[in-house]
Amino acid sequence: MSFLKKSPWIIHYAATSCNGCDIEVLACLTPLYDVERFGIVNTGNPKHADILMVTGSVNEESRKVLENLYAQMPDPKAVIAIGACALSGGIFRDAYNVYGGIDQVIPVDVYVPGCASRPESIIDGVVQALGVLEERSKQRRQQRKVAIA
């Protein structure tokens, strides 16, 4: 991945989840999986993040927060939906206050299924998101070359 001049930083947002997937996301940071050895850093600031990881379904409150986080992230950025709830609303999809999956609110690049998603699957999703970031970075460089010429 040639564009990665810095380690990819991720931000995690739990949108009305049961915390099952949240625990698995945090398990990725433990010594057993240790994604930080690959340079992946978990940040709390969307202005520093390259990848947005979202767990849980979307309701009115979480929609506003999710849109705000997405808008604050610099380009290029990637979004990962983790777990059945983030993909489709999961068992809560028929609830009166649930919009469904996060793709109803923001564009999603990588879907990681499961209830709860396993850390191995989440790490695989992050690797796929890195490919998305690389492709978007190439497109931006080409656009800059055209604009300069």
C-alpha positions as CSV (number, residue, x, y, z in Angstrom):
1,M,0.0,0.0,0.0
2,S,2.1,2.8,-1.3
3,F,0.0,5.8,-0.2
4,L,0.2,4.9,3.5
5,K,2.8,7.4,4.6
6,K,1.4,7.2,8.1
7,S,-0.3,4.5,10.1
8,P,-4.0,4.2,9.4
9,W,-6.0,5.7,12.3
10,I,-9.4,4.4,13.1
11,I,-12.3,5.8,15.1
12,H,-15.0,3.6,16.5
13,Y,-18.6,4.7,17.0
14,A,-21.2,2.5,18.8
15,A,-24.6,3.5,17.4
16,T,-27.2,1.9,19.7
17,S,-25.5,-1.4,19.8
18,C,-25.7,-4.2,22.4
19,N,-21.9,-3.9,22.9
20,G,-21.3,-7.4,21.7
21,C,-19.5,-6.1,18.6
22,D,-17.9,-3.2,20.6
23,I,-16.2,-5.8,22.8
24,E,-14.9,-7.6,19.7
25,V,-13.5,-4.3,18.3
26,L,-11.7,-3.7,21.5
27,A,-10.4,-7.3,21.5
28,C,-8.6,-6.4,18.3
29,L,-6.4,-4.1,20.4
30,T,-5.5,-6.7,23.0
31,P,-2.2,-8.7,22.9
32,L,-3.9,-11.7,21.3
33,Y,-4.7,-9.9,18.1
34,D,-2.7,-6.6,18.6
35,V,-3.6,-4.7,15.5
36,E,-1.4,-1.9,16.8
37,R,1.7,-3.9,15.7
38,F,0.5,-3.3,12.1
39,G,0.5,0.5,12.9
40,I,-3.2,0.8,13.3
41,V,-4.0,3.4,15.9
42,N,-7.4,3.9,17.6
43,T,-8.1,7.6,18.0
44,G,-10.9,9.6,19.5
45,N,-10.7,12.5,17.1
46,P,-12.5,12.2,13.7
47,K,-10.2,14.9,12.3
48,H,-7.3,12.5,12.6
49,A,-9.1,9.3,11.5
50,D,-8.8,7.5,8.2
51,I,-11.3,4.7,8.9
52,L,-14.7,5.0,10.7
53,M,-15.8,1.7,12.3
54,V,-19.5,1.6,13.2
55,T,-21.4,-0.9,15.3
56,G,-25.1,-1.0,16.0
57,S,-28.2,0.1,14.2
58,V,-29.1,3.8,13.5
59,N,-31.9,5.7,15.2
60,E,-32.6,9.5,15.1
61,E,-30.0,10.4,17.8
62,S,-27.2,8.3,16.5
63,R,-27.9,9.5,12.9
64,K,-27.0,13.0,13.8
65,V,-23.8,11.9,15.5
66,L,-22.8,9.6,12.7
67,E,-23.3,12.2,10.0
68,N,-21.3,14.7,12.1
69,L,-18.4,12.2,12.6
70,Y,-18.4,11.4,8.9
71,A,-18.4,15.0,7.8
72,Q,-15.4,15.8,10.1
73,M,-13.2,13.1,8.7
74,P,-10.6,14.2,6.1
75,D,-10.6,12.6,2.6
76,P,-9.8,10.0,1.7
77,K,-11.8,8.1,4.2
78,A,-13.4,4.6,4.5
79,V,-16.4,3.4,6.5
80,I,-16.7,-0.1,8.0
81,A,-20.1,-1.5,9.2
82,I,-19.5,-4.1,11.8
83,G,-22.1,-6.6,12.9
84,A,-25.6,-7.5,11.8
85,C,-27.1,-4.4,13.4
86,A,-24.8,-2.1,11.4
87,L,-25.5,-4.0,8.2
88,S,-29.3,-4.2,8.3
89,G,-30.6,-3.1,11.7
90,G,-30.3,-6.7,12.9
91,I,-32.9,-7.9,15.4
92,F,-33.9,-4.3,15.9
93,R,-34.7,-3.5,12.3
94,D,-38.5,-3.6,12.8
95,A,-38.4,-1.3,15.9
96,Y,-40.2,2.0,15.5
97,N,-37.1,4.1,16.0
98,V,-34.6,2.2,13.9
99,Y,-33.7,3.4,10.4
100,G,-31.8,0.2,9.6
101,G,-28.2,-0.3,8.8
102,I,-25.7,2.6,8.7
103,D,-25.8,2.6,4.9
104,Q,-29.2,4.4,5.2
105,V,-27.3,7.4,6.6
106,I,-23.7,7.4,5.3
107,P,-21.9,5.5,2.5
108,V,-20.4,2.2,3.6
109,D,-17.3,0.7,2.0
110,V,-16.8,-2.5,3.9
111,Y,-19.4,-4.8,5.5
112,V,-18.3,-7.2,8.3
113,P,-21.2,-9.6,9.1
114,G,-21.8,-11.4,12.3
115,C,-23.5,-11.2,15.7
116,A,-21.1,-10.5,17.2
117,S,-18.4,-10.1,14.5
118,R,-15.2,-12.0,15.3
119,P,-11.9,-10.0,15.7
120,E,-10.4,-11.9,12.8
121,S,-13.3,-10.7,10.6
122,I,-12.9,-7.1,11.9
123,I,-9.2,-7.1,11.1
124,D,-10.0,-8.5,7.6
125,G,-12.5,-5.6,7.2
126,V,-9.8,-3.1,8.1
127,V,-7.4,-4.6,5.6
128,Q,-10.2,-4.3,2.9
129,A,-10.7,-0.6,4.0
130,L,-7.0,0.0,3.5
131,G,-7.4,-1.1,-0.1
132,V,-10.3,1.4,-0.5
133,L,-8.2,4.2,1.0
134,E,-5.3,3.3,-1.4
135,E,-7.7,3.5,-4.4
136,R,-9.2,6.8,-3.4
137,S,-5.7,8.2,-2.8
138,K,-4.7,7.2,-6.3
139,Q,-7.8,8.9,-7.7
140,R,-7.1,12.1,-5.8
141,R,-3.5,12.2,-7.1
142,Q,-4.7,11.7,-10.7
143,Q,-7.2,14.5,-10.2
144,R,-4.5,16.8,-8.9
145,K,-2.3,16.0,-11.9
146,V,-5.1,16.9,-14.3
147,A,-5.9,20.1,-12.4
148,I,-2.3,21.2,-12.5
149,A,-1.9,20.4,-16.2
